[in-house]
Amino acid sequence: MASRLADALGSIKLRLTLAGIAALAAGITLSTVLLVGKAERDLLGRQREQQLEEVVRIARGLTSRVLDRQEALRLSAGQLDAALLHDDARLRNFLENKPLLRSQFANVFIVLPDGRMIAYADAAGVRSPQVSLADRDYFRRTLAERRPIVSEPVSGRVSDEPVVLFTQPLIDADGALFGVLGGALRLAGRDLLGDASRDRPEGNAGLEVITDAQGRLLTHPLRRQLLQPLSSEAWLADAFAEWLRIGAPAEPSGLLLRQDGQVVTLAGVPGPDWVVWRSVPEAALLEPLHRARREARLWAVGLVAAFSFALLFMLWRLLRPLKQLELRAQHLFDGSQALHEGWPEAGGEIGRLARVLHHVAAERAQLESFNGQVMRRLSSVMAAAPVGICFTRDKRFELVSAEFCRLFGRDEADMLGQPVNTIYASNEDYQALGAQALAAFREHKPYAGEWQMLRADGTRFWGQLRGRPVADGDPSAGTIWSVADITDQVAAREQLEWSATHDALTGLANRKLFAQRLARVVEALPRSLPAVVVMIDLDRFKPINDCAGHAAGDAMLKAVAVAIASRVRASDLVARLGGDEFALLLERCPHDTALRIAENVRKAIGAIALGWEGRTLQVGASLGVAPLSEEVSGVDDWLAAADAACYAAKAAGRDAVRVARAPLLRAVS
């Protein structure tokens, strides 16, 4: 009976049972943590939806207030006529008796078509400042487009503070435009938010701002932040970067963006293309749940501590017979001389475990001896190889050749044991290489590829990398790699590829690359709209070649290329098609923007004054603008439309911009 009791107490099963109790306690704790985590995610998800609904509500209210202000201007404009604008007394009386209109804006003003402001009404009263708005873009657009305009943020000509202006053209019954009625909202006074400002987050609970389509701050609690880019606001910087990356959409239905530690939502305001941003810390939204979790954690810690103390005491009592086996296991691989010494004499499970460990130690000693021989032979091969060779295991260097060390400018001692990713130009490259190599090894093929490598001094070079596993199907056995410096070959190949698609004289895209890009845009119709092709043909260029020589002509072509590139957007493609003919591909470019770019290019070319052998050489340019339409059936049709418009510009007297007519586009298609 006594021996049976001793065997039961010495059984590993009893000990595993006790360990299971500890695992059960850990499982309970883990389950609690997972449940609380799920509750936190669910709560945060509901809060995100609520914040999104709130910012959409604010944006809709702002849209309504924009429409109300435009309607107030429209109604007031209907009560004005040309005669009243030239009667100072009646005009002053008109503005003084418009309290509702004046309450909508920080100030209201009336401007004649020549830009002279004849009346200005604000809190100080009605007066006639001696200022002109003729140079303001929003004023010129109101006259040209004969429709209400909401301006970009500008500095007020009278108040000299940041404002956004609403304008309404004054048009009589005969359709003649006789003035402009306008109103201004002060950005510093948070006039844009209006009643919605009462709902904004307060204190450290969050931030609510409005930006224009370019991300400039139109409202902010701190006045010094007005008109600054949203990237300057730490609570919204990452979300702003993501917004730009996805194309800066101003969605009225709202968007949810990523920002560490914040719930960031936005909604667009149609018309003026404003964006309402709202940022609330996740911690503030989750505070009630966090408080409950802290209380539960304190209780759990106390219970686990008490249970652990009891379990520790029990294990200490139960594991004392294994002390000798533990001490021997600590010196399991100390050497062959002590291989058979110090093993406990015991039966049962302890005895069986001792015999297994003894056998493992003997097998390990034999394996280490064999591996040592293999490594010595491998080192000899690596030392004689003309390329860099290394052996890696578990993503670390175990052997490196002298040539490998020379390639990377490191000593052997500095490389052994170090992570493999230290020789790659980026961690992304290293991850991609790992996936490609693993795929090749699974197909029982060696890996070969070209990657940018990193030397110890920080310089980079292109390496031809080849790898083969030591044992197929056993990644733990390690991998043999070879590296050769192919920087010169890569540079020569890239130069050849570049030359095939670029003009050697100007460095611009050539006709081949231009045609490829045009084909891609046409194939993507209608998703690729709007897009525009601009054909550019130089005026008065042939006399330069004839009189000053081809060297002067080449210099002029280079100057023209620089002038064109300086007036287009970073995303636009500039090409030289041959001779003195150039072209632009303006993707995602509205018609008005394309005309502005074409006009700027024409002026830039006309402004070139090339000094040459005591003379000043100048040229002009005729430009044809052809917007892409769904009726265009191919690249040739599109180019033909642009060429026709360019010929029309030349026929009109040269140095001009002409737009291809829609009927022409249909005709050539």
C-alpha positions in Angstrom: 0.0 0.0 0.0 2.8 2.4 0.9 4.7 1.7 -2.3 1.6 2.3 -4.4 1.0 5.6 -2.7 4.6 6.6 -3.4 4.3 5.7 -7.0 1.1 7.7 -7.3 2.7 10.8 -5.7 5.7 10.4 -8.1 3.7 10.0 -11.2 4.1 12.7 -13.9 0.4 12.4 -14.6 -0.4 13.9 -11.2 2.0 16.7 -11.9 0.4 17.4 -15.3 -2.9 17.5 -13.6 -1.6 20.2 -11.3 -0.2 22.1 -14.3 -3.6 21.7 -16.0 -5.1 23.6 -13.1 -2.7 26.5 -13.8 -3.5 26.3 -17.5 -7.2 26.5 -16.7 -6.6 29.6 -14.6 -4.7 31.1 -17.6 -7.5 30.1 -19.9 -10.1 31.9 -17.8 -7.9 35.0 -17.8 -7.4 34.8 -21.5 -11.1 34.3 -22.1 -11.9 37.4 -20.0 -9.3 39.4 -22.0 -10.7 38.3 -25.3 -14.3 39.1 -24.3 -13.3 42.5 -23.1 -11.4 43.0 -26.2 -14.4 42.1 -28.4 -16.6 44.4 -26.4 -14.0 47.2 -26.9 -14.0 46.6 -30.7 -17.8 46.5 -30.8 -18.1 49.7 -28.8 -15.4 51.4 -30.9 -17.2 50.3 -34.1 -20.5 51.8 -32.9 -18.7 55.0 -31.9 -17.1 55.3 -35.3 -20.5 54.9 -37.0 -21.9 57.6 -34.6 -19.1 59.9 -35.3 -19.5 59.4 -39.0 -23.2 60.2 -38.8 -22.4 63.3 -36.8 -19.9 64.7 -39.2 -22.3 64.0 -42.1 -25.0 65.9 -40.2 -22.7 68.9 -39.7 -21.6 68.8 -43.4 -25.3 68.8 -44.5 -26.0 71.7 -42.2 -23.1 73.6 -43.6 -24.3 72.8 -47.2 -27.7 74.2 -46.2 -26.2 77.4 -44.8 -24.2 77.8 -48.0 -27.3 77.5 -50.1 -29.2 79.9 -47.7 -26.5 82.5 -48.1 -26.5 82.1 -51.9 -30.3 82.4 -51.9 -30.1 85.5 -49.8 -27.7 87.1 -52.3 -29.9 86.0 -55.2 -33.0 87.5 -53.7 -31.3 90.8 -52.9 -29.7 90.9 -56.3 -33.2 90.7 -57.9 -34.1 94.0 -56.1 -31.1 95.9 -57.6 -30.9 97.7 -60.9 -28.2 99.6 -62.8 -29.7 103.0 -61.9 -29.7 102.2 -58.2 -26.0 101.4 -58.3 -25.3 105.0 -59.4 -27.4 106.6 -56.7 -25.4 106.7 -53.5 -28.2 107.7 -51.3 -30.6 105.0 -52.6 -27.8 102.4 -52.5 -26.9 103.2 -48.9 -30.6 103.0 -47.9 -30.9 99.7 -49.7 -28.0 98.1 -47.7 -29.1 99.6 -44.4 -32.6 98.1 -44.9 -31.2 94.6 -45.5 -30.6 93.3 -41.9 -31.3 89.7 -42.8 -28.8 89.7 -45.7 -26.2 91.5 -43.5 -26.8 89.0 -40.7 -25.7 86.2 -43.0 -22.2 87.7 -43.7 -19.5 89.5 -41.8 -19.8 92.2 -44.5 -21.7 92.8 -47.8 -20.4 94.7 -50.8 -21.4 95.8 -54.3 -18.9 96.1 -57.1 -19.2 97.5 -60.6 -18.1 95.4 -63.6 -14.8 97.3 -63.8 -13.9 96.1 -60.2 -14.6 99.3 -58.3 -16.3 98.7 -55.0 -19.1 101.3 -54.6 -20.6 100.1 -51.3 -19.4 98.1 -48.3 -21.6 97.3 -45.3 -20.4 95.7 -42.0 -21.0 96.1 -38.3 -19.6 99.7 -38.5 -22.1 100.8 -41.1 -22.3 101.4 -44.8 -19.4 103.1 -46.6 -17.7 103.4 -50.0 -14.0 102.2 -49.7 -11.7 103.2 -52.5 -10.6 99.6 -53.5 -10.8 97.5 -56.6 -11.5 93.8 -57.0 -10.6 93.7 -60.7 -7.5 91.5 -60.0 -9.4 89.0 -57.9 -9.9 85.6 -59.5 -13.3 85.0 -57.9 -14.5 88.4 -59.3 -13.2 87.6 -62.8 -14.9 84.2 -62.7 -18.2 85.7 -61.6 -18.1 88.1 -64.6 -16.9 85.5 -67.0 -19.2 82.6 -65.9 -22.2 84.9 -65.0 -23.1 82.6 -62.0 -22.7 82.6 -58.2 -19.2 81.8 -57.0 -17.8 80.7 -53.6 -14.1 81.8 -53.5 -11.0 80.2 -52.3 -9.8 81.6 -48.9 -8.3 85.1 -49.5 -7.3 88.1 -47.5 -10.1 90.7 -47.4 -9.3 93.8 -49.5 -11.0 96.0 -46.9 -10.8 94.0 -43.6 -7.4 92.6 -44.3 -8.2 89.2 -42.6 -8.8 85.7 -44.0 -12.2 85.4 -45.6 -14.3 83.3 -47.9 -16.5 85.3 -50.3 -19.9 84.6 -51.9 -20.6 86.5 -55.1 -23.8 86.9 -57.2 -23.8 88.5 -60.6 -26.2 91.4 -61.2 -28.0 90.9 -64.5 -30.8 93.1 -65.8 -33.9 91.9 -67.8 -32.0 92.3 -71.1 -29.2 90.0 -69.9 -26.7 92.7 -69.4 -24.4 92.3 -66.4 -24.2 95.6 -64.4 -22.4 94.6 -61.2 -21.7 92.0 -58.6 -23.2 91.6 -55.1 -21.1 89.8 -52.6 -20.8 88.8 -49.0 -17.8 87.7 -46.9 -17.4 85.2 -44.0 -14.5 85.7 -41.6 -12.5 82.5 -41.1 -11.2 83.7 -37.7 -14.7 84.1 -36.4 -15.7 80.5 -37.2 -18.5 81.9 -39.4 -18.3 78.9 -41.6 -19.5 76.4 -38.9 -22.3 78.7 -37.6 -24.7 76.8 -35.4 -22.8 73.5 -35.9 -19.9 74.9 -33.8 -21.9 74.3 -30.7 -21.6 70.5 -31.4 -17.9 70.4 -31.8 -15.7 68.4 -29.4 -14.5 70.5 -26.4 -11.3 70.6 -24.4 -9.0 67.6 -25.0 -12.0 65.5 -26.2 -11.2 66.1 -29.9 -11.1 68.5 -32.8 -13.5 69.7 -35.5 -12.3 71.8 -38.5 -13.2 72.7 -42.0 -10.7 72.6 -44.9 -10.9 73.4 -48.6 -10.3 70.9 -51.3 -6.5 71.3 -51.1 -6.6 70.6 -47.3 -6.0 74.2 -46.1 -7.6 75.0 -42.7 -10.6 77.3 -43.0 -11.6 77.0 -39.4 -9.6 76.1 -36.3 -9.8 76.9 -32.6 -6.3 78.5 -32.9 -6.3 81.5 -35.3 -2.6 81.0 -36.2 -3.5 77.7 -37.8 -5.9 79.2 -40.4 -4.9 78.6 -44.0 -2.2 76.1 -42.8 -2.2 72.6 -44.4 -4.1 70.0 -42.4 -0.8 68.1 -42.1 0.3 70.6 -39.5 -2.4 69.3 -37.1 -1.0 66.3 -35.3 -4.4 64.8 -34.5 -5.2 64.6 -38.2 -1.9 64.4 -40.0 -1.9 60.6 -40.8 -5.6 60.7 -41.8 -4.9 63.7 -44.1 -2.0 61.7 -45.7 -4.4 58.8 -46.4 -7.0 61.1 -47.7 -4.5 62.5 -50.2 -3.4 59.0 -51.2 -7.0 57.9 -52.1 -7.5 61.0 -54.3 -8.7 63.6 -51.8 -12.5 62.8 -52.2 -15.0 65.1 -50.6 -17.8 62.6 -50.1 -21.1 64.0 -48.8 -21.9 60.6 -47.4 -18.8 60.7 -45.2 -15.5 58.8 -44.9 -13.7 57.0 -42.0 -9.9 57.4 -42.0 -7.1 55.8 -40.1 -5.2 57.8 -37.4 -3.5 56.1 -34.5 -5.4 56.6 -31.3 -8.1 58.7 -33.0 -11.5 58.2 -34.6 -11.3 60.5 -37.7 -14.3 61.1 -39.9 -15.0 63.6 -42.7 -17.8 64.6 -45.0 -17.8 66.9 -48.1 -19.8 70.0 -48.7 -20.8 70.1 -52.3 -20.5 73.4 -54.2 -17.6 75.1 -52.5 -15.9 71.7 -52.1 -15.2 72.1 -48.4 -14.5 69.2 -46.1 -15.6 68.9 -42.5 -13.1 66.9 -40.4 -13.8 65.5 -36.9 -11.2 63.8 -34.7 -12.1 62.3 -31.3 -9.5 60.2 -29.2 -10.4 56.6 -29.0 -9.5 56.7 -25.3 -12.2 59.2 -24.6 -14.8 57.0 -26.4 -13.7 53.9 -24.6 -13.1 55.4 -21.1 -16.2 53.7 -19.5 -15.2 50.3 -20.8 -11.5 50.9 -19.7 -12.6 51.8 -16.2 -14.6 48.6 -15.9 -11.7 46.6 -17.3 -9.3 48.1 -14.8 -11.5 47.0 -11.9 -11.9 43.5 -13.4 -8.1 43.3 -13.9 -7.5 44.1 -10.2 -9.7 41.3 -9.1 -8.2 38.8 -11.6 -4.7 39.7 -10.6 -5.5 39.1 -7.0 -7.1 35.7 -7.7 -4.4 34.5 -10.0 -1.7 35.6 -7.5 -3.3 33.6 -4.7 -3.8 30.6 -7.0 -0.2 30.8 -8.3 1.2 30.9 -4.8 -0.7 27.8 -3.9 0.4 26.0 -7.1 4.0 27.0 -6.7 4.1 25.5 -3.3 2.6 22.3 -4.5 5.0 22.0 -7.5 8.0 22.7 -5.3 6.9 19.7 -3.2 6.3 17.5 -6.2 9.3 18.2 -8.3 12.1 17.8 -5.7 12.8 14.2 -6.9 13.7 15.6 -10.4 16.4 17.9 -9.1 19.2 15.5 -10.0 17.9 15.0 -13.5 17.5 18.8 -14.0 21.2 19.3 -13.0 22.3 16.7 -15.4 20.2 18.1 -18.2 21.9 21.5 -17.7 25.2 19.9 -18.7 23.8 17.6 -21.4 26.2 18.8 -24.2 29.3 19.6 -22.1 31.4 17.0 -23.9 32.0 13.3 -24.4 34.0 12.9 -21.2 31.0 13.7 -19.0 28.4 12.1 -21.4 27.8 9.0 -19.2 28.2 10.6 -15.7 25.6 12.1 -13.3 22.4 10.3 -14.6 19.9 9.5 -11.9 19.2 5.8 -11.0 15.4 5.7 -11.1 12.6 3.6 -12.5 9.2 4.5 -13.8 8.7 7.7 -15.8 11.8 9.5 -14.4 14.0 6.6 -15.3 12.6 6.4 -18.9 13.1 10.2 -19.3 16.7 9.9 -18.1 17.4 7.2 -20.7 15.8 9.2 -23.5 18.0 12.3 -22.6 21.1 10.1 -22.4 20.4 8.8 -25.9 19.7 12.3 -27.2 23.1 13.5 -25.8 24.9 10.7 -27.6 23.2 11.3 -30.9 23.9 15.1 -30.6 27.6 14.5 -30.0 27.8 12.4 -33.1 25.9 14.9 -35.2 28.1 17.8 -34.0 31.2 15.9 -35.1 29.7 15.2 -38.6 28.6 18.9 -38.9 32.1 20.1 -38.0 33.6 18.1 -40.8 31.0 19.4 -43.3 31.6 23.0 -42.2 35.4 22.7 -42.6 34.9 21.4 -46.2 32.4 24.1 -47.0 34.8 26.8 -45.7 37.5 25.6 -48.0 35.1 25.8 -51.0 33.9 29.3 -50.1 37.4 30.6 -49.7 38.3 29.6 -53.3 35.1 30.9 -54.9 35.3 34.2 -57.0 31.8 35.3 -55.9 30.5 36.1 -52.4 29.2 33.0 -50.7 27.4 32.6 -47.4 25.5 30.0 -45.4 22.4 31.1 -43.5 20.2 29.3 -41.0 17.3 30.7 -39.0 17.7 34.0 -40.9 21.2 34.6 -39.5 24.7 34.2 -41.0 26.7 31.1 -40.0 29.4 31.2 -42.6 30.6 33.9 -44.9 33.4 33.9 -47.5 36.2 36.5 -47.8 34.7 37.7 -51.1 31.3 38.1 -49.4 32.8 40.2 -46.7 34.6 42.4 -49.3 31.4 43.0 -51.2 29.7 44.3 -48.2 32.7 46.1 -46.6 32.4 44.1 -43.3 34.6 41.8 -41.2 33.7 38.2 -40.8 33.4 38.6 -37.1 30.9 41.5 -37.6 28.7 39.4 -39.9 28.6 36.0 -38.2 25.4 35.6 -36.1 23.9 38.8 -37.5 20.4 38.9 -39.1 20.4 38.4 -42.8 18.2 41.4 -43.5 21.0 43.8 -42.7 22.5 43.4 -46.2 19.3 44.4 -48.1 18.4 48.0 -49.1 15.0 47.8 -47.5 13.0 45.4 -45.3 10.3 45.3 -48.0 12.9 43.9 -50.5 13.9 41.3 -47.9 10.3 40.2 -47.3 9.7 39.9 -51.1 12.9 37.9 -51.6 11.9 35.5 -48.9 8.5 34.8 -50.5 10.1 34.3 -53.9 12.8 32.0 -52.7 10.4 29.9 -50.7 8.2 29.4 -53.7 11.2 28.3 -55.8 12.4 25.9 -53.1 9.0 24.3 -52.8 9.2 23.5 -56.5 12.7 22.0 -55.9 14.4 24.7 -57.9 17.2 27.0 -57.1 16.4 30.7 -56.6 18.0 33.5 -58.8 17.1 37.2 -58.7 18.5 40.7 -58.7 18.2 43.0 -55.6 19.7 46.2 -54.3 22.1 45.3 -51.5 23.5 47.5 -48.7 27.2 47.9 -47.8 28.5 48.8 -44.3 29.1 52.4 -45.3 25.5 52.9 -46.4 26.2 52.7 -50.2 24.1 50.4 -52.4 24.8 48.1 -55.3 22.9 45.7 -57.4 23.6 42.1 -56.6 22.9 38.9 -58.6 21.6 36.6 -55.8 21.4 32.8 -56.1 20.3 30.4 -53.4 19.8 26.7 -52.9 18.6 24.9 -49.7 21.1 22.5 -48.1 18.3 19.9 -47.8 15.1 19.9 -49.8 12.0 20.1 -47.6 14.0 20.9 -44.5 14.4 24.7 -44.1 16.0 24.3 -40.7 19.1 22.7 -42.5 20.0 26.2 -43.9 20.6 27.7 -47.3 23.7 28.4 -49.4 23.7 31.8 -51.1 26.0 33.4 -53.7 26.2 37.1 -54.5 27.8 38.9 -57.5 28.0 42.7 -58.0 26.1 43.5 -61.3 25.7 47.2 -60.8 27.3 48.1 -64.1 25.1 45.6 -66.1 21.9 47.0 -64.5 22.9 50.6 -65.2 23.6 49.7 -68.8 20.3 47.9 -69.2 18.3 50.8 -67.6 20.0 53.3 -69.9 19.0 51.3 -72.9 15.4 51.0 -71.7 15.3 54.8 -71.1 16.7 55.6 -74.5 14.0 53.5 -76.2 11.2 55.8 -74.7 12.8 59.2 -74.5 14.1 61.9 -76.8 17.9 62.0 -76.6 18.1 65.8 -77.2 15.6 67.1 -74.7 15.1 64.2 -72.3 11.4 64.3 -72.9 9.2 61.3 -73.7 9.4 60.3 -77.4 6.5 59.5 -79.8 6.6 55.8 -78.8 6.0 56.4 -75.1 3.5 59.2 -75.8 1.4 56.8 -78.0 1.5 54.1 -75.4 0.2 56.4 -72.7 -2.5 57.7 -75.1 -3.6 54.2 -75.9 -3.9 53.4 -72.2 -6.1 56.4 -71.6 -8.4 55.7 -74.5 -8.7 52.0 -73.5 -9.8 53.1 -70.0 -12.8 55.2 -71.3 -15.0 56.4 -69.7 -13.1 55.9 -66.4 -10.1 58.0 -67.7 -12.2 61.1 -68.3 -11.4 64.0 -68.2 -8.2 64.0 -70.2 -6.8 66.4 -72.8 -4.1 66.3 -75.5 -2.3 69.5 -76.4 -0.3 69.6 -79.7 2.4 72.3 -79.8 4.1 73.4 -83.0 6.8 76.1 -82.8 6.5 79.3 -84.8 9.5 81.0 -86.4 11.8 78.0 -85.6 13.0 77.2 -89.2 14.8 80.6 -89.6 16.9 79.7 -86.5 18.1 76.5 -88.1 18.6 78.3 -91.4 20.4 81.4 -90.1 22.0 80.4 -86.8 22.7 76.8 -87.5 21.5 73.5 -86.2 23.4 73.9 -82.9 21.3 77.0 -82.2 18.2 75.1 -83.1 19.1 72.3 -80.7 19.7 74.8 -78.0 16.3 76.4 -78.6 14.6 73.0 -78.5 16.2 72.3 -75.1 15.0 75.7 -73.9 11.5 75.1 -75.1 11.5 71.7 -73.4 12.5 73.3 -70.1 9.8 76.1 -70.5 7.0 73.6 -71.2 8.0 71.3 -68.3 8.0 74.3 -65.9 4.3 75.1 -66.7 2.7 71.7 -66.4 1.6 69.6 -63.4 3.9 66.8 -62.0 1.5 64.2 -63.3 1.4 65.5 -66.9 3.4 63.9 -69.7 5.5 66.1 -71.9 6.7 64.6 -75.2 8.8 65.7 -78.2 7.2 64.0 -81.3 9.9 65.1 -83.7 11.4 68.2 -85.2 9.8 71.3 -83.6 6.6 69.4 -82.6 5.8 68.8 -79.0 2.7 67.4 -77.2 1.2 67.2 -73.7 -1.0 64.5 -72.2 -3.1 66.0 -69.3 -4.8 63.2 -67.4 -7.5 63.9 -64.9 -7.5 67.4 -66.1 -10.7 69.5 -66.4 -11.2 71.6 -69.6 -10.6 75.0 -67.8 -7.4 73.7 -66.2 -6.2 72.4 -69.6 -6.8 75.8 -71.3 -4.9 77.5 -68.4 -2.0 75.2 -68.8 -1.9 75.6 -72.6 -2.0 79.4 -72.3 0.8 79.3 -69.7 2.9 77.1 -71.9 2.4 79.4 -74.9 3.5 82.4 -72.8 6.5 80.5 -71.4 7.7 79.6 -74.9 7.1 83.2 -76.1 9.2 84.5 -73.2 12.3 82.5 -74.2 15.2 84.8 -75.1 18.1 82.6 -76.1 21.4 84.4 -76.5 23.5 83.1 -79.4 26.6 84.6 -80.9 25.6 88.2 -80.1 22.0 87.7 -81.1 18.8 87.0 -79.2 16.8 84.1 -80.6 13.0 83.8 -80.0 10.2 81.6 -81.1 6.5 81.4 -80.6 4.1 78.5 -80.4 0.7 77.5 -81.8 -1.2 75.1 -79.6 -4.2 72.8 -80.3 -6.2 71.5 -77.4 -8.3 68.4 -77.8 -10.4 67.1 -74.8 -11.0 63.4 -74.8 -14.7 62.4 -75.3 -16.4 59.1 -75.4 -17.0 59.5 -79.2 -13.3 59.2 -79.9 -12.7 55.7 -81.2 -9.0 55.6 -81.1 -5.6 57.4 -80.5 -5.4 58.5 -84.1 -8.7 60.3 -83.9 -7.7 62.1 -80.7 -4.4 63.2 -82.2 -6.1 64.2 -85.4 -8.4 66.5 -83.5 -5.5 68.1 -81.6 -3.6 68.5 -84.9 -6.6 70.2 -86.5 -6.9 72.6 -83.6 -3.2 73.4 -83.9 -3.5 74.1 -87.6 -6.4 76.4 -86.8 -4.2 78.3 -84.3 -1.5 78.7 -87.0 -4.2 79.8 -89.5 -5.4 82.4 -87.0 -2.1 84.2 -87.1 0.2 81.8 -85.0 1.1 82.2 -81.3 -2.4 81.2 -80.3 -4.3 78.5 -78.5 -7.3 76.8 -80.2 -9.7 74.1 -78.9 -10.9 71.3 -81.1 -14.6 71.6 -81.7 -16.9 68.7 -80.6 -18.3 68.2 -84.1 -14.7 67.8 -85.3 -14.1 65.1 -82.8 -17.1 63.2 -84.0 -16.2 63.7 -87.6 -12.8 62.3 -87.3 -14.0 59.3 -85.2 
